[in-house]
Amino acid sequence: MKKIIVALLIAGLISSGVQAQDPHFSQFFASPLTLNPAFTGKFDGALRVAGNYRNQWPSINNAYTTGTMSVDFPILEKRIPETDRFGIGFLGLTDRNGNGILQNNFVGASLAYHKGLDENGYHQLGIGFQGMYVNKRLDLTQAKFEDMLTTSGFTGVTQEVFSNYNELKLNYADLNAGILYTGSTTDDNFFYVGVSGYHLNRPKESFRGADYILNTRYTIHGGAYFPVGDNLSLHTSIIHQRQAGSANETVLGAALGYTVPGGTAYEKPTVFYFGSWYRLKDAIIPYVGMEWNNFRLGITYDVNTSSLKTASNLKGGLEVSLIYIKPYREGGKAIKCPKF
């Protein structure tokens, strides 16, 4: 019975969690180092810190809770051309599935070089690489077994004994890469398109002798912003991901930004954002955000519209993002960069 339960637990969590989806965010645009390694160093400032938290399908026993933190910054600025950018970054991510039964932890580093394609650096082509160290483990103290079932629910104590816990955890190295094109035609607009690949080395995951090859995930994404009126700008973005052939996801949407009038030339303007994204055949994702000083805060809530809405009661998941960009000291390189 123990082997059967473990096999079912592994099959359910690994095949759905790994082959169907990697940890992901509805606010993909607010998690640059998980979106594309080529985003490393691509921002207007001396240092960027980004954090994201997501609780997906909380009504289904906290199916997925995910958090990430990243920091990246430009390097060698005085040794490369004025129109180029060389960046390095570090990333940590944790993902808990099934109320903590399966725990995934990732730490990694990335670097990217952005080459200016014109004399002013309005157009750049970047390439980035990312190496990750991955730790995964099954926490069987959170699991429910047949002999725990009583008239009051799973309140009993299991008699199952697991002697070799080393078979319930794994570690491996992972390799990701991406390319990114960015451009602008005026001081008021900006656009980008990128392609990234994750698990390029196709690492093997193994629990208790059951081996699974982690399929490569490919991502195509893009976005743009441009003025649409006095103190108003429109920000759009889209992402399409595919993994293991039939596992795919497309999210697209836009937000309207309103810049609060006033302030001085030495102050960054305050901007409020209102919009929505849509995950095809799955969820509507309303978005509100605010940008002030050197911070940008974003909040979304997935409203589930797929066939899963019966179980989720239309509740998809709350997600919060916060980005801080340390401004340059006088004399630093200023570049245009994507926000969404």
VEXMI-568953 format. One record per residue (C-alpha): residue number from 1; residue in three letters; x, y, z. Coordinates in Angstrom, 3 decimals. Example, Ala and Ser with C-alpha at 12.3 -4.5 7.8 and 13.67 -1.06 7.14 Angstrom:
2
+-----+------+----------+----------+----------+
|  nr | rest |        x |        y |        z |
+-----+------+----------+----------+----------+
|   1 |  ALA |   12.300 |   -4.500 |    7.800 |
|   2 |  SER |   13.670 |   -1.060 |    7.140 |
+-----+------+----------+----------+----------+
***
This chain:
340
+-----+------+----------+----------+----------+
|  nr | rest |        x |        y |        z |
+-----+------+----------+----------+----------+
|   1 |  MET |    0.000 |    0.000 |    0.000 |
|   2 |  LYS |    2.832 |    2.392 |    0.866 |
|   3 |  LYS |    4.445 |    2.014 |   -2.559 |
|   4 |  ILE |    1.126 |    2.501 |   -4.306 |
|   5 |  ILE |    0.395 |    5.692 |   -2.386 |
|   6 |  VAL |    3.873 |    7.096 |   -2.993 |
|   7 |  ALA |    3.644 |    6.259 |   -6.694 |
|   8 |  LEU |    0.281 |    8.004 |   -6.963 |
|   9 |  LEU |    1.571 |   10.986 |   -5.020 |
|  10 |  ILE |    4.616 |   11.306 |   -7.244 |
|  11 |  ALA |    2.646 |   10.788 |  -10.441 |
|  12 |  GLY |    0.070 |   13.383 |   -9.462 |
|  13 |  LEU |    2.475 |   16.037 |   -8.288 |
|  14 |  ILE |    5.374 |   15.520 |  -10.650 |
|  15 |  SER |    3.493 |   14.947 |  -13.881 |
|  16 |  SER |    1.132 |   17.853 |  -13.270 |
|  17 |  GLY |    3.634 |   20.167 |  -11.649 |
|  18 |  VAL |    6.612 |   19.541 |  -13.919 |
|  19 |  GLN |    5.277 |   18.472 |  -17.272 |
|  20 |  ALA |    2.288 |   20.807 |  -17.240 |
|  21 |  GLN |    3.823 |   23.934 |  -15.827 |
|  22 |  ASP |    6.854 |   25.467 |  -14.212 |
|  23 |  PRO |    6.303 |   28.042 |  -11.470 |
|  24 |  HIS |    4.888 |   31.096 |  -13.224 |
|  25 |  PHE |    3.364 |   34.506 |  -12.582 |
|  26 |  SER |    0.375 |   36.312 |  -14.047 |
|  27 |  GLN |    2.495 |   39.474 |  -13.730 |
|  28 |  PHE |    5.214 |   37.902 |  -15.852 |
|  29 |  PHE |    6.369 |   41.408 |  -16.823 |
|  30 |  ALA |    7.186 |   42.182 |  -13.161 |
|  31 |  SER |    9.537 |   39.201 |  -12.719 |
|  32 |  PRO |   12.250 |   39.950 |  -15.294 |
|  33 |  LEU |   14.779 |   37.248 |  -14.424 |
|  34 |  THR |   12.185 |   34.455 |  -14.578 |
|  35 |  LEU |   10.750 |   35.818 |  -17.826 |
|  36 |  ASN |   13.994 |   35.897 |  -19.805 |
|  37 |  PRO |   17.657 |   35.798 |  -18.700 |
|  38 |  ALA |   18.312 |   38.467 |  -21.355 |
|  39 |  PHE |   16.420 |   40.981 |  -19.182 |
|  40 |  THR |   19.361 |   40.952 |  -16.765 |
|  41 |  GLY |   20.652 |   44.505 |  -16.421 |
|  42 |  LYS |   18.010 |   45.927 |  -18.777 |
|  43 |  PHE |   16.640 |   48.833 |  -16.720 |
|  44 |  ASP |   17.311 |   52.521 |  -16.186 |
|  45 |  GLY |   19.262 |   52.655 |  -12.959 |
|  46 |  ALA |   22.191 |   51.366 |  -10.917 |
|  47 |  LEU |   20.409 |   48.473 |   -9.147 |
|  48 |  ARG |   17.076 |   46.666 |   -9.448 |
|  49 |  VAL |   15.397 |   44.529 |   -6.790 |
|  50 |  ALA |   12.214 |   42.652 |   -7.745 |
|  51 |  GLY |    9.933 |   40.543 |   -5.567 |
|  52 |  ASN |    6.797 |   38.562 |   -6.429 |
|  53 |  TYR |    4.337 |   36.455 |   -4.411 |
|  54 |  ARG |    1.512 |   34.324 |   -5.812 |
|  55 |  ASN |   -1.103 |   32.090 |   -4.172 |
|  56 |  GLN |   -2.865 |   30.143 |   -6.932 |
|  57 |  TRP |   -6.149 |   28.322 |   -6.293 |
|  58 |  PRO |   -6.170 |   28.840 |   -2.493 |
|  59 |  SER |   -9.606 |   27.208 |   -2.306 |
|  60 |  ILE |   -8.055 |   23.938 |   -3.573 |
|  61 |  ASN |   -5.863 |   23.330 |   -0.528 |
|  62 |  ASN |   -3.316 |   26.021 |   -1.512 |
|  63 |  ALA |   -2.446 |   24.195 |   -4.709 |
|  64 |  TYR |    0.492 |   26.467 |   -5.622 |
|  65 |  THR |    2.166 |   29.195 |   -3.560 |
|  66 |  THR |    5.161 |   30.814 |   -5.219 |
|  67 |  GLY |    7.578 |   33.546 |   -4.210 |
|  68 |  THR |   10.682 |   34.956 |   -5.843 |
|  69 |  MET |   13.285 |   37.634 |   -5.211 |
|  70 |  SER |   15.899 |   38.892 |   -7.656 |
|  71 |  VAL |   18.582 |   41.559 |   -7.827 |
|  72 |  ASP |   20.507 |   42.671 |  -10.912 |
|  73 |  PHE |   22.791 |   45.536 |  -11.885 |
|  74 |  PRO |   25.020 |   46.740 |  -14.731 |
|  75 |  ILE |   28.776 |   46.103 |  -14.684 |
|  76 |  LEU |   31.851 |   47.343 |  -16.593 |
|  77 |  GLU |   30.026 |   50.479 |  -17.717 |
|  78 |  LYS |   33.237 |   52.443 |  -18.281 |
|  79 |  ARG |   34.824 |   49.630 |  -20.293 |
|  80 |  ILE |   32.113 |   49.008 |  -22.884 |
|  81 |  PRO |   30.606 |   51.321 |  -25.530 |
|  82 |  GLU |   28.157 |   53.971 |  -24.358 |
|  83 |  THR |   25.326 |   52.332 |  -26.291 |
|  84 |  ASP |   25.866 |   48.879 |  -24.724 |
|  85 |  ARG |   24.833 |   47.368 |  -21.401 |
|  86 |  PHE |   26.355 |   44.401 |  -19.543 |
|  87 |  GLY |   24.371 |   43.060 |  -16.574 |
|  88 |  ILE |   24.625 |   40.406 |  -13.885 |
|  89 |  GLY |   21.871 |   39.159 |  -11.591 |
|  90 |  PHE |   20.949 |   36.718 |   -8.840 |
|  91 |  LEU |   17.646 |   34.961 |   -8.279 |
|  92 |  GLY |   15.912 |   32.905 |   -5.613 |
|  93 |  LEU |   12.524 |   31.209 |   -6.018 |
|  94 |  THR |   10.426 |   28.915 |   -3.839 |
|  95 |  ASP |    7.332 |   27.017 |   -4.926 |
|  96 |  ARG |    5.106 |   24.889 |   -2.679 |
|  97 |  ASN |    2.556 |   22.501 |   -4.230 |
|  98 |  GLY |   -0.342 |   20.690 |   -2.612 |
|  99 |  ASN |   -0.242 |   22.637 |    0.665 |
| 100 |  GLY |    3.499 |   22.018 |    0.979 |
| 101 |  ILE |    3.700 |   18.323 |    0.098 |
| 102 |  LEU |    6.036 |   19.079 |   -2.804 |
| 103 |  GLN |    8.550 |   21.860 |   -2.150 |
| 104 |  ASN |   10.720 |   23.312 |   -4.916 |
| 105 |  ASN |   13.587 |   25.724 |   -4.275 |
| 106 |  PHE |   15.721 |   27.438 |   -6.922 |
| 107 |  VAL |   18.785 |   29.674 |   -6.671 |
| 108 |  GLY |   20.744 |   30.944 |   -9.624 |
| 109 |  ALA |   22.766 |   33.596 |  -11.370 |
| 110 |  SER |   22.402 |   35.198 |  -14.787 |
| 111 |  LEU |   24.280 |   37.553 |  -17.050 |
| 112 |  ALA |   23.356 |   39.368 |  -20.237 |
| 113 |  TYR |   24.977 |   41.649 |  -22.780 |
| 114 |  HIS |   22.918 |   44.216 |  -24.707 |
| 115 |  LYS |   24.539 |   45.514 |  -27.894 |
| 116 |  GLY |   23.517 |   48.894 |  -29.266 |
| 117 |  LEU |   22.408 |   48.715 |  -32.897 |
| 118 |  ASP |   22.520 |   52.446 |  -33.640 |
| 119 |  GLU |   24.668 |   55.390 |  -32.624 |
| 120 |  ASN |   22.207 |   56.557 |  -29.951 |
| 121 |  GLY |   21.471 |   53.154 |  -28.450 |
| 122 |  TYR |   17.739 |   53.441 |  -29.144 |
| 123 |  HIS |   17.787 |   49.873 |  -30.460 |
| 124 |  GLN |   19.551 |   47.029 |  -28.645 |
| 125 |  LEU |   19.920 |   43.295 |  -29.092 |
| 126 |  GLY |   20.658 |   41.318 |  -25.946 |
| 127 |  ILE |   21.560 |   37.734 |  -25.137 |
| 128 |  GLY |   21.468 |   36.236 |  -21.651 |
| 129 |  PHE |   22.362 |   33.009 |  -19.854 |
| 130 |  GLN |   21.217 |   31.672 |  -16.503 |
| 131 |  GLY |   22.405 |   28.789 |  -14.340 |
| 132 |  MET |   20.182 |   27.401 |  -11.575 |
| 133 |  TYR |   20.623 |   25.011 |   -8.673 |
| 134 |  VAL |   17.382 |   23.170 |   -7.930 |
| 135 |  ASN |   16.297 |   21.337 |   -4.775 |
| 136 |  LYS |   12.995 |   19.454 |   -4.564 |
| 137 |  ARG |   11.574 |   17.285 |   -1.826 |
| 138 |  LEU |    8.377 |   15.525 |   -0.810 |
| 139 |  ASP |    7.220 |   16.324 |    2.733 |
| 140 |  LEU |    5.221 |   13.257 |    3.688 |
| 141 |  THR |    4.208 |   14.786 |    7.027 |
| 142 |  GLN |    1.708 |   16.798 |    4.957 |
| 143 |  ALA |    0.376 |   13.748 |    3.083 |
| 144 |  LYS |   -2.865 |   11.898 |    3.842 |
| 145 |  PHE |   -2.992 |    8.081 |    3.826 |
| 146 |  GLU |   -5.846 |    5.582 |    3.775 |
| 147 |  ASP |   -5.378 |    4.411 |    7.368 |
| 148 |  MET |   -5.664 |    8.016 |    8.623 |
| 149 |  LEU |   -9.320 |    8.248 |    7.532 |
| 150 |  THR |  -11.838 |    8.298 |   10.387 |
| 151 |  THR |  -15.444 |    9.397 |   10.722 |
| 152 |  SER |  -14.087 |   12.905 |   11.406 |
| 153 |  GLY |  -11.861 |   13.011 |    8.338 |
| 154 |  PHE |   -8.118 |   12.332 |    8.017 |
| 155 |  THR |   -7.523 |   12.654 |   11.754 |
| 156 |  GLY |   -5.836 |    9.325 |   12.487 |
| 157 |  VAL |   -2.140 |    8.413 |   12.594 |
| 158 |  THR |   -0.679 |    6.486 |    9.671 |
| 159 |  GLN |    1.229 |    3.256 |   10.239 |
| 160 |  GLU |    3.274 |    3.761 |    7.096 |
| 161 |  VAL |    7.043 |    3.980 |    7.655 |
| 162 |  PHE |    9.453 |    5.548 |    5.167 |
| 163 |  SER |   12.974 |    4.419 |    5.952 |
| 164 |  ASN |   14.946 |    6.118 |    3.158 |
| 165 |  TYR |   14.107 |    9.802 |    2.999 |
| 166 |  ASN |   17.015 |   10.395 |    0.603 |
| 167 |  GLU |   14.804 |    8.890 |   -2.090 |
| 168 |  LEU |   12.223 |   11.611 |   -1.475 |
| 169 |  LYS |   14.450 |   14.573 |   -2.379 |
| 170 |  LEU |   16.621 |   15.536 |   -5.319 |
| 171 |  ASN |   19.099 |   18.164 |   -6.497 |
| 172 |  TYR |   20.281 |   19.116 |   -9.967 |
| 173 |  ALA |   21.659 |   21.925 |  -12.119 |
| 174 |  ASP |   19.554 |   23.674 |  -14.750 |
| 175 |  LEU |   20.451 |   25.892 |  -17.716 |
| 176 |  ASN |   18.352 |   28.686 |  -19.290 |
| 177 |  ALA |   19.039 |   31.230 |  -22.036 |
| 178 |  GLY |   17.287 |   33.964 |  -24.016 |
| 179 |  ILE |   17.538 |   36.777 |  -26.528 |
| 180 |  LEU |   15.834 |   40.171 |  -26.404 |
| 181 |  TYR |   15.341 |   43.009 |  -28.879 |
| 182 |  THR |   14.331 |   46.461 |  -27.597 |
| 183 |  GLY |   13.722 |   49.689 |  -29.492 |
| 184 |  SER |   12.081 |   53.092 |  -29.588 |
| 185 |  THR |   11.365 |   55.657 |  -32.297 |
| 186 |  THR |   10.712 |   58.662 |  -30.023 |
| 187 |  ASP |   11.278 |   59.620 |  -26.406 |
| 188 |  ASP |    7.677 |   58.622 |  -25.642 |
| 189 |  ASN |    7.433 |   55.071 |  -26.965 |
| 190 |  PHE |    9.173 |   51.744 |  -26.456 |
| 191 |  PHE |    8.739 |   48.173 |  -27.696 |
| 192 |  TYR |   10.415 |   44.804 |  -27.212 |
| 193 |  VAL |   10.251 |   41.146 |  -28.232 |
| 194 |  GLY |   12.115 |   38.207 |  -26.755 |
| 195 |  VAL |   12.549 |   34.440 |  -26.879 |
| 196 |  SER |   13.782 |   32.300 |  -23.999 |
| 197 |  GLY |   14.373 |   28.616 |  -23.338 |
| 198 |  TYR |   14.378 |   26.891 |  -19.949 |
| 199 |  HIS |   15.741 |   23.445 |  -18.963 |
| 200 |  LEU |   17.953 |   23.407 |  -22.037 |
| 201 |  ASN |   20.004 |   20.560 |  -20.520 |
| 202 |  ARG |   16.784 |   18.561 |  -19.842 |
| 203 |  PRO |   17.693 |   17.466 |  -16.303 |
| 204 |  LYS |   16.428 |   14.203 |  -14.862 |
| 205 |  GLU |   14.209 |   14.127 |  -11.789 |
| 206 |  SER |   13.936 |   10.911 |   -9.797 |
| 207 |  PHE |   11.883 |    9.998 |   -6.733 |
| 208 |  ARG |   12.214 |    6.398 |   -5.415 |
| 209 |  GLY |   13.453 |    5.092 |   -8.768 |
| 210 |  ALA |   10.784 |    6.785 |  -10.906 |
| 211 |  ASP |   12.636 |    8.947 |  -13.452 |
| 212 |  TYR |   11.191 |   11.973 |  -15.242 |
| 213 |  ILE |   12.968 |   14.038 |  -17.878 |
| 214 |  LEU |   12.195 |   17.735 |  -17.471 |
| 215 |  ASN |   11.145 |   18.976 |  -20.890 |
| 216 |  THR |   12.439 |   22.253 |  -22.299 |
| 217 |  ARG |   10.058 |   25.191 |  -21.930 |
| 218 |  TYR |   10.077 |   27.814 |  -24.687 |
| 219 |  THR |    8.753 |   31.334 |  -24.243 |
| 220 |  ILE |    7.937 |   34.070 |  -26.755 |
| 221 |  HIS |    7.013 |   37.437 |  -25.280 |
| 222 |  GLY |    6.692 |   41.085 |  -26.248 |
| 223 |  GLY |    5.339 |   44.433 |  -25.207 |
| 224 |  ALA |    5.119 |   48.142 |  -25.926 |
| 225 |  TYR |    4.074 |   51.469 |  -24.466 |
| 226 |  PHE |    3.116 |   54.744 |  -26.103 |
| 227 |  PRO |    1.181 |   57.938 |  -25.250 |
| 228 |  VAL |   -2.583 |   58.050 |  -25.877 |
| 229 |  GLY |   -3.419 |   61.478 |  -24.441 |
| 230 |  ASP |   -2.419 |   64.135 |  -21.963 |
| 231 |  ASN |   -0.798 |   62.381 |  -18.994 |
| 232 |  LEU |   -2.019 |   59.025 |  -20.340 |
| 233 |  SER |    0.002 |   56.103 |  -21.710 |
| 234 |  LEU |   -0.962 |   52.604 |  -22.818 |
| 235 |  HIS |    1.179 |   49.619 |  -21.828 |
| 236 |  THR |    0.631 |   46.261 |  -23.533 |
| 237 |  SER |    2.311 |   42.869 |  -23.230 |
| 238 |  ILE |    1.882 |   39.249 |  -24.276 |
| 239 |  ILE |    3.541 |   35.937 |  -23.501 |
| 240 |  HIS |    3.192 |   32.458 |  -24.976 |
| 241 |  GLN |    4.836 |   29.455 |  -23.324 |
| 242 |  ARG |    5.041 |   25.852 |  -24.461 |
| 243 |  GLN |    6.390 |   22.830 |  -22.632 |
| 244 |  ALA |    6.128 |   19.095 |  -23.334 |
| 245 |  GLY |    4.244 |   19.594 |  -26.608 |
| 246 |  SER |    0.656 |   19.913 |  -25.372 |
| 247 |  ALA |    1.320 |   22.059 |  -22.286 |
| 248 |  ASN |    1.030 |   25.704 |  -23.303 |
| 249 |  GLU |   -0.134 |   29.041 |  -21.953 |
| 250 |  THR |   -0.895 |   32.419 |  -23.500 |
| 251 |  VAL |   -1.435 |   35.606 |  -21.500 |
| 252 |  LEU |   -2.103 |   39.012 |  -23.040 |
| 253 |  GLY |   -3.431 |   42.341 |  -21.884 |
| 254 |  ALA |   -2.856 |   46.045 |  -21.299 |
| 255 |  ALA |   -2.878 |   48.744 |  -18.645 |
| 256 |  LEU |   -3.587 |   52.451 |  -18.895 |
| 257 |  GLY |   -1.126 |   54.655 |  -17.022 |
| 258 |  TYR |   -2.132 |   58.036 |  -15.602 |
| 259 |  THR |    0.723 |   60.375 |  -14.677 |
| 260 |  VAL |   -0.149 |   62.746 |  -11.851 |
| 261 |  PRO |    0.579 |   66.331 |  -12.967 |
| 262 |  GLY |    2.937 |   68.515 |  -10.960 |
| 263 |  GLY |    6.254 |   67.797 |   -9.309 |
| 264 |  THR |    9.621 |   69.076 |  -10.407 |
| 265 |  ALA |   12.148 |   68.072 |  -13.038 |
| 266 |  TYR |   14.195 |   66.385 |  -10.293 |
| 267 |  GLU |   11.345 |   64.159 |   -9.096 |
| 268 |  LYS |   10.095 |   60.988 |  -10.691 |
| 269 |  PRO |    6.385 |   61.322 |  -11.508 |
| 270 |  THR |    3.716 |   59.333 |   -9.719 |
| 271 |  VAL |    1.799 |   57.043 |  -12.077 |
| 272 |  PHE |   -1.347 |   54.986 |  -11.448 |
| 273 |  TYR |   -2.077 |   51.928 |  -13.597 |
| 274 |  PHE |   -5.396 |   50.210 |  -14.282 |
| 275 |  GLY |   -5.875 |   47.335 |  -16.697 |
| 276 |  SER |   -6.414 |   43.643 |  -17.195 |
| 277 |  TRP |   -4.715 |   40.600 |  -18.673 |
| 278 |  TYR |   -6.323 |   37.402 |  -19.912 |
| 279 |  ARG |   -4.968 |   33.870 |  -19.742 |
| 280 |  LEU |   -6.603 |   32.146 |  -22.704 |
| 281 |  LYS |   -9.243 |   29.595 |  -21.739 |
| 282 |  ASP |   -8.410 |   29.994 |  -18.047 |
| 283 |  ALA |   -8.717 |   33.348 |  -16.256 |
| 284 |  ILE |   -9.380 |   37.083 |  -16.393 |
| 285 |  ILE |   -6.683 |   38.993 |  -14.489 |
| 286 |  PRO |   -7.584 |   42.537 |  -13.350 |
| 287 |  TYR |   -4.523 |   44.677 |  -12.557 |
| 288 |  VAL |   -3.943 |   47.801 |  -10.464 |
| 289 |  GLY |   -0.551 |   49.378 |   -9.902 |
| 290 |  MET |    1.290 |   52.426 |   -8.730 |
| 291 |  GLU |    4.701 |   53.872 |   -9.521 |
| 292 |  TRP |    6.244 |   56.454 |   -7.205 |
| 293 |  ASN |    9.770 |   57.595 |   -6.446 |
| 294 |  ASN |   11.820 |   54.499 |   -7.323 |
| 295 |  PHE |    9.145 |   51.859 |   -6.616 |
| 296 |  ARG |    6.494 |   50.110 |   -8.693 |
| 297 |  LEU |    3.760 |   48.069 |   -7.008 |
| 298 |  GLY |    1.392 |   45.763 |   -8.872 |
| 299 |  ILE |   -1.580 |   43.704 |   -7.660 |
| 300 |  THR |   -3.614 |   41.181 |   -9.658 |
| 301 |  TYR |   -6.279 |   38.620 |   -8.851 |
| 302 |  ASP |   -7.010 |   35.758 |  -11.224 |
| 303 |  VAL |  -10.736 |   35.198 |  -11.759 |
| 304 |  ASN |  -10.944 |   31.617 |  -12.974 |
| 305 |  THR |  -13.193 |   31.116 |  -16.023 |
| 306 |  SER |  -12.192 |   27.594 |  -17.140 |
| 307 |  SER |  -13.913 |   24.315 |  -16.300 |
| 308 |  LEU |  -11.982 |   24.373 |  -13.017 |
| 309 |  LYS |  -14.194 |   27.226 |  -11.790 |
| 310 |  THR |  -16.585 |   24.666 |  -10.247 |
| 311 |  ALA |  -13.847 |   23.587 |   -7.838 |
| 312 |  SER |  -12.191 |   26.980 |   -7.453 |
| 313 |  ASN |  -15.442 |   28.944 |   -7.037 |
| 314 |  LEU |  -14.065 |   31.409 |   -9.625 |
| 315 |  LYS |  -11.072 |   32.037 |   -7.326 |
| 316 |  GLY |   -7.808 |   31.905 |   -9.185 |
| 317 |  GLY |   -5.123 |   33.552 |   -7.105 |
| 318 |  LEU |   -3.788 |   36.737 |   -5.561 |
| 319 |  GLU |   -0.451 |   38.031 |   -6.846 |
| 320 |  VAL |    1.638 |   40.969 |   -5.637 |
| 321 |  SER |    4.788 |   42.399 |   -7.206 |
| 322 |  LEU |    7.160 |   45.121 |   -6.028 |
| 323 |  ILE |   10.147 |   46.498 |   -7.926 |
| 324 |  TYR |   12.701 |   48.968 |   -6.618 |
| 325 |  ILE |   15.224 |   50.642 |   -8.933 |
| 326 |  LYS |   18.091 |   52.551 |   -7.403 |
| 327 |  PRO |   18.714 |   55.619 |   -9.557 |
| 328 |  TYR |   22.047 |   56.472 |  -11.070 |
| 329 |  ARG |   24.332 |   58.972 |   -9.521 |
| 330 |  GLU |   25.101 |   61.937 |  -11.728 |
| 331 |  GLY |   26.921 |   60.824 |  -14.889 |
| 332 |  GLY |   25.428 |   57.326 |  -15.139 |
| 333 |  LYS |   24.167 |   55.807 |  -18.369 |
| 334 |  ALA |   20.453 |   56.349 |  -18.950 |
| 335 |  ILE |   18.594 |   53.809 |  -21.116 |
| 336 |  LYS |   14.983 |   53.145 |  -22.072 |
| 337 |  CYS |   13.573 |   49.921 |  -20.705 |
| 338 |  PRO |   10.347 |   47.883 |  -20.618 |
| 339 |  LYS |    7.863 |   48.187 |  -17.735 |
| 340 |  PHE |    5.211 |   45.675 |  -18.809 |
+-----+------+----------+----------+----------+
***
